[in-house]
Amino acid sequence: MTLIVFEGIDGCGKSTQLERAEAWLREAGHDPLVLREPGGTSLGENIRTILLDPATEACPIAELLAYQVARAQLVHEQLMPARAAGRTVLLDRFWYSTIAYQAYGLGLDAHRVRSAIDLAIDGLHADLALYLRIDPTIAEARRTAAGADRIEARGLEYLERVRDGYEALVASGDLTAIDAELGPDQVFEAVTASMRSVI
């Protein structure tokens, strides 16, 4: 299995680039499996609905653990079988989001967050993890037109902390940064250039 992850603040164009990547792979003769986090399984989609509902009240640790429940099920039900079958997987978010949104965004202890992640992913790692880098103010302006879910509604200061988390992951070599403030075609050129290194 080749696992390619797309990461970034909401409004960075991540979903658009993932869709284009899927089409690009299919044109090249691949049959990619496209999944999202949280989601990709019945359990994960139910958890996603709860976590993103503005009416949901959850303390930071409860939020962290709920994401890990969805992630563990995705790994068990989808990602491990895909690895065994040798499929290419495009994943909209993975554990990197947890570091950015829960550790940096909510201020949870990074070591404890990592321990929870490690339990959920069961040794599974991405072959390529792309971070679509964008200024939070630009991302927020793009997103506002579509409305905000529970996480997005936390505002600009929260998004800036999330950005800091992503940048720390770039600095550690866990993420490959792509300038998402460029035009969509230029961004996609950078995406495909990176994907060619693992496909």
RARA-V551608 format. One record per backbone hydrogen bond with DSSP energy under -1.0 kcal/mol. CO is the residue of the C=O (numbers start at 1). NH is the residue of the N-H. Records with the same first field share a line. If there is no record, write none. Layout:
CO: NH ; NH
//
This chain:
2: 89
3: 127 ; 128
4: 91
5: 130
6: 93
7: 132
9: 12
13: 17
14: 18
15: 19
16: 20
17: 21
18: 22
19: 23
20: 24
21: 25
22: 26
23: 27
24: 28
25: 30
26: 29
33: 90
35: 92
41: 45
42: 46
43: 47
44: 48
45: 49
46: 50
47: 51
48: 52
52: 150
53: 56
59: 63
60: 64
61: 65
62: 66
63: 67
64: 68
65: 69
66: 70
67: 71
68: 72
69: 73
70: 74
71: 75
72: 76
73: 77
74: 78 ; 79
75: 80
78: 82
79: 83
80: 84
81: 85
82: 87
87: 2
88: 33
89: 4
90: 35
91: 6 ; 93
92: 37
94: 97
95: 99
96: 100
97: 101
98: 102 ; 103
99: 104
100: 105
102: 108
109: 113
110: 114
111: 115
112: 116
113: 117
114: 118
115: 119
116: 120
117: 121
118: 122
121: 124
128: 5
129: 176
130: 7
131: 133 ; 178
133: 180
135: 139
136: 140
137: 141
138: 142
139: 143
140: 144
143: 146
144: 147
149: 153
151: 154
152: 155
155: 159
156: 160
157: 161
158: 162
159: 163
160: 164
161: 165
162: 166
163: 167
164: 168
165: 169
166: 170
167: 171
168: 172
169: 174 ; 175
170: 173
176: 131
178: 133
183: 187
184: 188
185: 189
186: 190
187: 191
188: 192
189: 193
190: 194
191: 195
192: 196
194: 197
195: 198 ; 199
//
